[in-house]
Amino acid sequence: MPTPAELGFAMPAEWSPHERTWMAWPTEGYTLGEDPAEAYRAWSQVANTIVRYEPVTMVVDPAARASADEWLDPAVAKVEFPLNDAWMRDIGPTFLTRGAGGGAGELAAADWIFNGWGAQSWAQWDKDADIAESVIGHAGARRFISRLVNEGGGIHVDGEGTVLVTETVQLDPGRNPDWTRQAVEDELKAFLGVGKVIWLARGLTRDYSEFGTRGHVDIVAAFVQPGVVVVHTQPDPAHPDHEVGKANAALLRGATDARGRALEVVELPAPTVITDADGEPVDYSYINHYLGNGFALLCGFDDPRDAQAAEILGSLLPGRKIELVDARPIFERGGGIHCITQQQPAV
């Protein structure tokens, strides 16, 4: 069977026009946490902000419909599918397009294997493993089934043939124990329509704790324009990500994209808070933002560097309204704004 790339499909950059944003509503387990209202407030603030700019469809487990109706703006569309968790970036599909010239195009999607971020002991994914297929069907997209265990948070594309990944995700023994680096590259090229894979060594320290993803790239580095990438840096030498950030920035400064351009690397300093209430290092990051139709939605931390991050990203994203939402409750549950959203590109 031909691959998506062989048929001319590719993943557009996140800043390309969207048809809608997909999300999933918190239902059970650690995502709800000890204070479900805190989770509902965080997820609804993200959805209710985005829906002012573009359509939002929220996947809701039938058992959680009442809370979704209570917290979400009526403009947010709802579709009911069984859910374990609420990280749509990871459990949902990766949308692809082809032939968009002249307003006519086709929508497809890569359906990766999802196994609970490497079959982690605490994770449940019997329902989430089917969410990508359900979303693809509801969107009316053509479905391409990959053999790779992968999540949307583990990839970031520039829309011009380049993808960022980390070695500890796609080469994770809990995900793809029998895959070589070359085999992973071949699959990503076949399903994303890219020609160049840039490998970062690892993600942020907190992401390797009990509820981490083992190194998702979308909290570490992200394209904001072709040839321009923002990278998380930690100014405080007392934080273990100080060295991680320096290494990632250096690697990216030495890299070229699929078109042979040397990357312009812009550092986004981490918030000033470096530990949580238990004294553990946090992974607060402004990289984990979301770009939509006319806006950029940033993770806020009630921190002095929120304004600095908004200014930097605003300068790199002219013409977009910069919005901030308090992302601390989302980070406490294992991710950020980018992790709970997934774009469906316009065709």
Secondary structure, DSSP 8 states (H G I E B T S, - for coil): ---TTTTT-B---TTS-EEEEEEE---SHHHH-S-HHHHHHHHHHHHHHHTTTS-EEEEE-GGGHHHHHHHS-TTSEEEE---S---HHHHS-EEEEE--GGG--EEEEEEEE--HHHH-TT---TTGGGHHHHHHHHHT-EEEEEEEE--GGG-EE-SSSEEEEEHHHHT-TTT-TT--HHHHHHHHHHHH--SEEEEES---GGGGSTT--S--GGGTEEEEETTEEEEEE---TTSTHHHHHHHHHHHHHT-B-TTS-B-EEEEEE--S--B-TTS-B----SSS-EEETTEEEEEE-SSTHHHHHHHHHHHHSTT-EEEEEE-HHHHHTT--TGGG-EEEE--
